Amino acid sequence: MEGSEIAKRDHQRNKSEIVKLVKEMFTLNKWGDEEYRVKLQKLVIKDEELVADVIRKIKLEKGSE
């Protein structure tokens, strides 16, 4: 599996974790709860990093960088 495929898979997994956490927040009526806000913020930051990694690896594989 190429680097970009692995990075895409990791990004998809992280997105699933974000959705799971948001669903949990609504189910438990924890929307706005500080603990959940921090968890969600960490996942969003991780997702931004994963997206940048996917883009970088795709460019490397295509020889753009």
C-alpha positions in Angstrom: 0.0 0.0 0.0 1.4 3.4 -1.0 2.0 6.2 1.5 -0.9 8.2 0.2 -3.3 5.3 0.6 -2.2 4.7 4.2 -2.6 8.4 4.9 -6.1 8.4 3.3 -7.0 5.4 5.4 -5.8 7.1 8.6 -7.8 10.2 7.7 -10.9 8.2 7.2 -10.5 6.5 10.5 -10.1 9.8 12.2 -13.2 11.2 10.5 -15.1 8.1 11.9 -13.8 8.9 15.4 -15.1 12.5 15.0 -18.5 11.3 14.0 -18.6 8.7 16.8 -17.7 11.4 19.4 -20.3 13.9 18.1 -23.0 11.2 18.2 -21.9 10.3 21.7 -22.1 13.9 22.8 -25.6 14.2 21.5 -26.7 10.9 23.0 -25.4 11.8 26.4 -26.5 15.4 26.1 -22.9 16.5 26.6 -22.9 19.1 23.8 -20.9 22.0 25.2 -19.3 19.9 27.9 -15.7 20.9 28.3 -14.2 17.4 28.4 -15.9 16.5 25.1 -15.0 19.8 23.6 -11.4 19.2 24.3 -11.6 15.6 22.8 -13.3 16.9 19.7 -10.8 19.7 19.3 -7.9 17.2 19.5 -9.5 15.1 16.8 -10.2 18.0 14.5 -6.5 19.2 14.9 -5.4 15.7 14.1 -7.6 15.6 11.1 -6.1 18.8 9.7 -2.7 17.3 10.1 -3.8 14.1 8.4 -5.3 16.0 5.5 -2.0 17.9 5.1 -0.1 14.6 5.1 -2.4 13.1 2.5 -1.8 16.1 0.2 1.9 16.0 0.7 2.2 12.3 0.0 0.1 12.5 -3.1 2.3 15.4 -4.4 5.4 13.4 -3.7 4.1 10.3 -5.4 3.1 12.4 -8.5 6.5 14.1 -8.4 5.0 17.6 -7.8 7.4 18.2 -4.9 
